Amino acid sequence: MSYTWEEVMLNIDVRNEAEKERQQQQDILDEQASEETAMGLWSLGLSLVGGALFGPAGYAAGKIIGRGVGDITHDWEDMAVDTGKFYKKDAEQFKKTRDKAATDQTQGQVFNAVTDLAMMYVQAGGLQEGPTDLTTFGSGDDAWTVFGREKSGPGLGEWTDATTGEEFWSVDPSTGIGTDYTEGLFSSWQKGEGLLKNLKPVGQKLQSANTGVNTLNTLYQSFLSSEDEKAAS
C-alpha cells in the first residue's frame, strides 16, 4: 500500500503533535508531583523548627507556611498544553482536569490550614483544664515546651543562695504564686538513670501532643457522622 507525500507529511505532523502534547502533559504532572513533595518537606521541616521554638503556634505556622512555600515555588497550575490542530479535545479535557486539580488543591490547603489552627488549640491544652497558652504543649501543670521556659511575673521574685550561688524563685504568700516555670522536653533527664528510663517521660510528653491530635480527629469524625445523619434524614 502506497502513501502520497501529503499523507506522509500529515502522519508526521499528527505524530509530532501527539508527542508534543504528551510531553507537555507529562511535564505538568511531574511539576505537580514535585510540588506535593516540596510542600510535604517544607511543611515538615518548618513545623518541627516552629514547634521547637514557639510550641503549637509555631508548629501550626510552620505547616501552613511550608505548604505555601512549596506551592509558590511550583507553577504547574499555569503551565499550558498547546491545543494544536489534531488533538484539541484531548488538550481541552486535560486543561479542565488540571484546573479542577488546582481548585481542589486550593480548597484542600484552606481546609488543612483550618485543621492546623484547630490542632494548635488542642495541642496547647484548649480542651484541658487550666490556662491555654498557644506557645506551650498542654496546659496547667502538664504544660511543656521543647527547651523549657522560666520568667518572672506578678507575685514572683528571685533570690540567690549566698552559699551556693544558685538562683531560686520565691513565692509571694499573698498570692500563692510560685515558680513560673514550664518544663522542657528533656527536663526529667537524669544522669545514670539509663536511656530507656530517661526516654519514658520524653515519650509521654510527645504522646500527650499526639493525643491532642487524636482528640481533634475524633471530634472531626463525629462532625462528619452528624452531617451524614442529617443528609440521610
ZAMI-11808 format. One line per 4 residues: number of its first residue (from 1); their letters; for each residue y, x, z of N, C-alpha, C. Coordinates in steps of 0.001 Angstrom, whole numbers, plus 500000, padded with zeros to 6 digits. Atoms other than C-alpha are relative to their C-alpha. Layout:
N
NUM = a = Y X Z Y X Z Y X Z; ...
END
This chain:
233
1 = msyt = 498802 500864 500000 500000 500000 500000 501233 500889 500000; 498810 499171 500128 503284 501477 498930 501213 499292 500594; 498763 500527 499438 506686 501060 500526 501171 500465 499159; 498782 499604 500690 510080 501087 498922 500814 500902 500923
5 = weev = 499131 499110 499217 512692 503569 500026 500799 499210 501041; 499234 500829 499057 514693 500758 501638 499143 499607 501197; 500896 500381 498907 511668 499637 503692 499728 501176 500933; 500231 498809 499177 511007 503165 504845 501203 500273 500896
9 = mlni = 498789 499750 499226 514602 503626 505973 500212 498925 501069; 499878 501085 499037 514605 500207 507641 499067 500224 501193; 500957 499740 498925 511494 501067 509618 500462 501138 500899; 499474 498881 499212 513068 504334 510681 501136 499542 500900
13 = dvrn = 498876 500516 499206 516236 502537 511814 499502 499143 501164; 500544 500865 498950 514209 499955 513736 499360 500841 501098; 500689 499154 499034 512097 502634 515400 500999 500816 500829; 498986 499220 499279 515133 504753 516311 500775 499146 500989
17 = eaek = 499261 500888 499103 516983 501781 517753 499149 499606 501190; 500900 500370 498906 513962 500729 519787 499874 501140 501006; 500123 498843 499116 513586 504246 521194 501292 500237 500775; 498702 499822 499340 517298 504475 521969 500181 498990 501132
21 = erqq = 499864 501031 498980 517302 501160 523838 499026 500249 501150; 500992 499721 498954 514114 502083 525691 500482 501115 500923; 499518 498878 499201 515657 505372 526823 501186 499581 500864; 498855 500463 499224 518894 503679 527900 499555 499131 501174
25 = qqdi = 500521 500839 498930 516965 501105 529888 499319 500849 501073; 500683 499134 499044 514853 503821 531485 501006 500794 500826; 498949 499282 499269 517998 505760 532412 500582 499127 501106; 499463 500932 499001 519322 502674 534211 499017 499822 501143
29 = ldeq = 501015 500175 498967 516052 502142 536057 499862 501259 500861; 500080 498745 499242 515922 505821 537049 501195 500150 500936; 498796 499916 499171 519501 505691 538322 499927 499004 501160; 500165 501001 498946 518713 502519 540271 499048 500514 501083
33 = asee = 500957 499453 499036 515695 504173 541899 500611 501153 500784; 499329 498887 499333 517757 507281 542663 500996 499499 501031; 499050 500583 499056 520389 505101 544312 499297 499497 501251; 500756 500498 498856 517795 503433 546542 499590 501152 500920
37 = tamg = 500386 498835 499206 516546 506840 547648 501199 500592 500731; 498789 499433 499396 520076 508133 548261 500513 499123 501137; 499543 500910 498947 521034 505035 550239 499137 500142 501248; 500894 499860 498858 517966 505429 552429 500224 501299 500747
41 = lwsl = 499827 498692 499360 518522 509139 553082 501351 500105 500704; 498677 499979 499372 522259 508823 553733 500037 499103 501233; 500017 500938 498881 521688 505815 555961 499249 500590 501191; 500789 499398 498926 519005 507619 557955 500760 501146 500662
45 = glsl = 499317 498838 499450 520967 510834 558354 501241 499639 500802; 498759 500354 499304 524320 509276 559284 499740 499129 501221; 500291 500838 498837 522729 506725 561623 499500 500843 501171; 500479 499120 498922 520969 509483 563579 501161 500775 500623
49 = vgga = 498831 499275 499486 524180 511503 563865 500920 499049 500763; 499123 500974 499343 526241 508410 564688 499432 499502 501308; 500634 500466 498771 523721 507198 567249 500053 501043 501095; 499959 498921 499012 523640 510583 568963 501399 500169 500585
53 = lfgp = 498628 499774 499546 527439 510807 569166 500656 498762 500607; 499259 501200 499606 528553 507205 569602 499113 498822 500374; 500882 501070 499562 525499 505190 570636 499752 498957 498922; 500299 501065 500961 524667 501847 568992 501104 499784 498964
57 = agya = 498892 500183 500943 528132 501586 567428 499935 501055 498899; 500115 498943 500980 527685 504951 565720 498766 499859 499138; 501244 500204 500741 524130 504101 564726 500206 498960 498901; 499746 501062 500981 525207 500879 563016 500975 500465 498923
61 = agki = 499013 499510 500969 528235 502514 561393 499360 500990 499036; 500672 499027 500850 526048 505338 560100 499141 499344 498947; 500850 500704 500957 523622 502929 558469 500847 499332 498919; 499148 500708 500963 526385 500902 556834 500701 500986 499061
65 = igrg = 499290 499009 500819 528380 503927 555658 499023 500742 499093; 500989 499283 500795 525227 505700 554484 499601 499231 498762; 500337 500811 501177 524252 502822 552228 501177 499953 499028; 498826 500024 500869 527828 502714 550926 500147 501287 499206
69 = vgdi = 499907 498713 500695 527799 506428 550080 498969 500065 498878; 501030 500002 501037 524511 506060 548222 500357 499089 498838; 499634 500972 501034 525918 503090 546330 501093 500543 499089; 498851 499594 500817 529230 504563 545195 499729 501281 499212
73 = thdw = 500311 498775 500746 527610 507815 544021 499044 499740 498839; 500871 500363 501126 525408 505936 541541 500598 498769 499311; 499295 501056 500741 526705 503650 538800 499102 499275 499008; 500894 500672 500945 523640 502059 537223 500464 498590 499667
77 = edma = 499521 501359 500257 525348 498666 537539 500927 499925 498780; 499045 499993 501112 527881 499711 534887 499469 500699 498752; 500578 499335 501169 525562 501605 532554 499601 498960 498955; 500200 500989 501062 525269 499857 529189 498786 500328 499145
81 = vdtg = 501054 499875 500994 522456 499260 526736 500560 499473 498686; 499459 500420 501301 523569 499155 523100 499160 498861 499428; 500728 501150 500544 522675 495816 521554 499385 500301 498640; 500564 499643 501299 522144 497324 518109 499938 498818 499038
85 = kfyk = 500128 501035 501033 521080 495245 515103 498671 499252 500070; 501336 500568 500097 517398 494554 515671 499449 499454 501320; 500560 500403 498705 516822 494078 519402 501096 499450 500916; 498888 500536 499225 519900 492165 520517 499519 499146 501173
89 = kdae = 500480 500885 498934 517966 489566 522508 499382 500797 501146; 500608 499171 498964 515975 492225 524359 501069 500705 500832; 498922 499308 499290 519144 494133 525228 500778 499035 500882; 499276 500988 499208 520913 490979 526380 499183 499542 501208
93 = qfkk = 500856 500404 498894 517936 489962 528519 499943 501086 501070; 500018 498900 499030 517789 493388 530119 501312 500048 500772; 498697 500004 499330 521529 493195 530858 500053 498911 501060; 500020 501081 499014 521026 489830 532591 499163 500389 501218
97 = trdk = 500862 499560 498899 518189 491295 534640 500701 501051 500852; 499270 498960 499275 520314 494309 535554 501123 499399 500838; 498892 500624 499280 523296 492161 536537 499497 499219 501208; 500565 500743 498870 521099 489956 538727 499549 500959 501100
101 = aatd = 500431 499007 499020 519617 493033 540413 501206 500562 500755; 498786 499487 499372 523148 494318 541085 500566 498975 500990; 499516 501053 499097 524189 490961 542579 499119 499877 501228; 500929 500083 498872 521067 490788 544719 500189 501175 500953
105 = qtqg = 499808 498829 499151 521698 494305 545961 501262 499868 500846; 498749 500189 499266 525294 493487 546918 499807 498999 501139; 500280 500983 498956 524158 490391 548802 499122 500598 501088; 500867 499352 499027 521441 492459 550461 500762 500953 500902
109 = qvfn = 499206 499082 499199 523979 495033 551607 500838 499244 501028; 499230 500821 499058 526132 492325 553181 499092 499503 501130; 500946 500474 498991 523095 490870 554940 499576 501138 500928; 500414 498860 499184 521979 494317 556111 501109 500439 500943
113 = avtd = 498877 499629 499141 525465 495057 557451 500113 499048 501181; 499964 500990 498909 525458 491822 559463 498844 500248 500974; 501155 499712 499156 521970 492657 560726 500238 501246 500842; 499713 498771 499256 523108 496156 561715 500964 499739 501153
117 = lamm = 499045 500325 498937 526018 494729 563699 499322 499213 501127; 500745 500734 498987 523716 492290 565458 499076 500937 500773; 500870 499023 499362 521295 495134 566151 500798 500877 500968; 499126 499211 499143 524172 497172 567574 500234 499296 501332
121 = yvqa = 499747 500784 498790 524941 494394 570051 498761 499934 500891; 501245 500086 499228 521295 494050 571080 499660 501347 500615; 500309 498675 499477 520766 497806 571436 500929 500392 501133; 499040 499684 498946 523882 498004 573605 499774 499167 501258
125 = gglq = 500304 500802 498820 522282 495572 576057 500694 498668 500016; 499275 501266 500040 524103 492494 574865 499188 498814 500477; 500858 501085 499529 521095 490324 575769 499453 500284 501398; 500450 499634 498660 520599 492030 579138 501117 499766 501002
129 = egpt = 498999 500138 498955 522369 491742 582467 500849 501265 500072; 499117 498853 499863 525321 493985 583111 500996 500071 498864; 498964 499872 501039 528362 495023 581078 499430 500584 498715; 500449 499518 501301 527899 495645 577389 500974 501040 499468
133 = dltt = 499204 498909 500550 529163 498990 576130 499361 500399 498674; 500556 499747 501323 528689 499461 572394 499727 501473 499739; 500254 498564 500188 528579 503252 572866 498825 500476 500847; 501181 499629 499219 525546 503185 575199 498836 499095 499639
137 = fgsg = 501206 500786 500208 521984 502046 574650 499634 499339 501325; 500282 500713 498762 521016 499370 577187 501277 499679 500739; 498829 500362 499204 523311 498096 579894 499678 500180 501482; 500184 499866 498556 523865 498398 583617 499359 501334 500374
141 = ddaw = 500665 498779 499547 521635 500898 585404 499084 500595 498944; 500906 499521 501041 519447 501195 582298 500737 500592 498795; 499226 499471 501126 522275 502375 580038 499770 501506 499857; 500162 498571 500252 521856 505776 578395 500603 500367 498652
145 = tvfg = 499559 499439 501274 523237 507960 575646 499170 501251 499738; 500811 498824 500333 521700 510930 573881 500384 501194 500861; 499554 498812 499272 523828 513527 575656 500437 499701 501431; 499529 500332 498666 524730 511625 578822 501518 499985 500041
149 = reks = 498547 500120 499924 528237 510892 579995 500418 499796 501452; 499411 500281 498698 530344 511011 583112 501512 500085 499866; 498543 500033 500081 534006 510212 583663 500560 499400 501275; 499343 500585 498840 536477 509321 586361 500521 498628 499641
153 = gpgl = 499526 501350 500248 537730 505791 586765 500492 499365 501284; 499520 500682 498796 539043 503198 589233 498995 500133 501137; 500874 499887 498841 537646 503919 592688 499182 501272 500015; 500783 498767 500070 536243 507279 591655 500875 501196 500313
157 = gewt = 499304 498754 499729 537265 510650 592979 499048 501146 499771; 500843 498842 500236 535968 514158 592558 500292 501043 501071; 499790 498953 499019 535424 516827 595149 498978 501110 499783; 500840 498834 500204 533869 520277 595207 499478 500504 501329
161 = datt = 500605 499462 498788 531449 521560 597814 500485 501443 500184; 499409 498688 499755 533137 524577 599381 498949 501094 500075; 501049 498996 499838 529803 526305 599977 499343 500361 498671; 500739 499762 501246 528019 525880 596686 500883 499995 498771
165 = geef = 499119 500095 501154 530968 525172 594420 499631 498883 499045; 500426 501094 500858 529157 522156 592971 500984 498841 500085; 499106 501151 500042 531200 519164 591916 499204 498715 500213; 500642 501275 499727 530318 515686 593164 500998 498884 499750
169 = wsvd = 499162 501194 500132 531587 512184 592636 500006 499270 501336; 499895 500711 498722 532859 510353 595709 500002 498499 499767; 500015 501456 500072 532564 506640 596458 501176 499459 500798; 498893 500645 499316 535590 504564 597335 499431 498861 500840
173 = pstg = 500587 501050 499148 534492 502467 600364 500593 498620 499753; 499360 501298 500183 536986 499736 599487 499477 499261 498771; 500498 500634 501211 535443 499111 596091 498494 500104 499858; 501444 499810 500123 531925 500391 596489 499597 500604 498671
177 = igtd = 500308 499416 501302 532179 502052 593109 499544 501439 500191; 500533 498652 499862 530092 505186 592808 500167 500798 498725; 499930 499108 501147 529391 507735 590145 500007 499225 498684; 499942 500592 501322 530450 506611 586704 499274 500943 499056
181 = yteg = 500823 499054 500743 527577 508402 585011 498955 499251 499189; 501010 500586 500869 525403 507436 582086 498937 501053 499718; 501083 499048 500219 522009 509085 581792 499910 500418 498542; 500247 499512 501339 521223 511224 578792 498535 499808 499639
185 = lfss = 501364 500188 500458 518081 511052 576719 499034 500938 500726; 500866 499013 499340 516730 514165 578457 500428 500264 501437; 499522 499802 498631 518335 513678 581880 498855 500180 500997; 501122 499943 499063 514943 513284 583548 499107 501224 499788
189 = wqkg = 500831 498829 500313 513593 516513 582069 500028 500980 501173; 500105 499076 498878 512367 518830 584826 499084 501157 499639; 500801 498818 500283 511102 522360 584508 498723 499996 500841; 501265 499892 499288 507493 522877 585440 499225 498711 500107
193 = egll = 500682 501295 499898 506556 519204 585094 499023 499769 498845; 500900 500177 501126 504714 519644 581818 500637 499185 498900; 499383 500644 501159 505559 518472 578331 499760 498497 499983; 500323 501422 500086 503763 515121 578434 500743 499190 501058
197 = knlk = 499320 500733 498929 505258 514101 581780 501497 499903 499728; 498575 500024 500310 508751 515033 580622 500320 499111 498803; 499756 500826 501180 508378 513224 577324 499882 498509 500295; 500196 501412 499684 507380 509967 579008 501310 499239 500178
201 = pvgq = 498722 500743 499881 510909 508940 580159 500811 500002 498717; 499311 499968 501293 512272 510054 576783 499471 498889 499104; 500616 501057 500797 509802 507771 575046 500376 498617 500479; 499630 501307 499454 510678 504919 577403 501404 499607 499576
205 = klqs = 498625 500295 500433 514371 505207 576530 500018 499611 498518; 500038 500316 501424 513644 505275 572802 499334 498649 499760; 500670 501284 500142 511279 502336 573208 500924 498854 500386; 499074 501055 499582 513974 500363 575016 500964 499648 498872
209 = antg = 499117 500275 501146 516257 500756 571986 499249 499247 498925; 500813 500669 501012 513443 499698 569675 499645 498589 500422; 500278 501344 499500 512654 496742 571919 501140 499053 499660; 498851 500814 500387 516171 495511 571245 499910 499560 498557
213 = vntl = 500164 500335 501414 515441 495642 567536 498937 498921 499842; 501064 501005 500066 512199 493692 568045 500496 498643 500483; 499423 501252 499500 514121 491102 570049 500834 499327 498924; 499176 500534 501084 516566 490711 567171 499125 499415 498908
217 = ntly = 500906 500495 501030 513706 490334 564700 499365 498675 500413; 500590 501238 499497 512129 487663 566909 500981 498843 499886; 498975 501041 500108 515394 485727 567052 500217 499594 498545; 499787 500289 501420 515799 486021 563284 498846 499179 499445
221 = qsfl = 501149 500755 500461 512269 484781 562634 500031 498572 500536; 499860 501345 499432 512908 481840 564970 501019 499191 499214; 498968 500673 500798 516046 481036 562984 499429 499553 498659; 500586 500353 501289 514118 481120 559700 499032 498831 500140
225 = ssed = 500948 501091 499774 511428 478854 561154 500726 498680 500179; 499235 501235 499780 514016 476331 562312 500612 499497 498696; 499436 500386 501282 515646 476385 558876 498945 499385 499093; 501101 500542 500808 512269 475792 557205 499631 498591 500468
229 = ekaa = 500327 501332 499458 511607 472857 559534 501047 498991 499564; 498937 500916 500435 514983 471354 558663 499828 499638 498527; 500156 500246 501428 514310 471755 554958 498817 499081 499728; 501196 500806 500212 510879 470129 555306 500188 498562 500464
233 = s = 499798 501356 499457 512158 467122 557276 500926 499171 499118
END
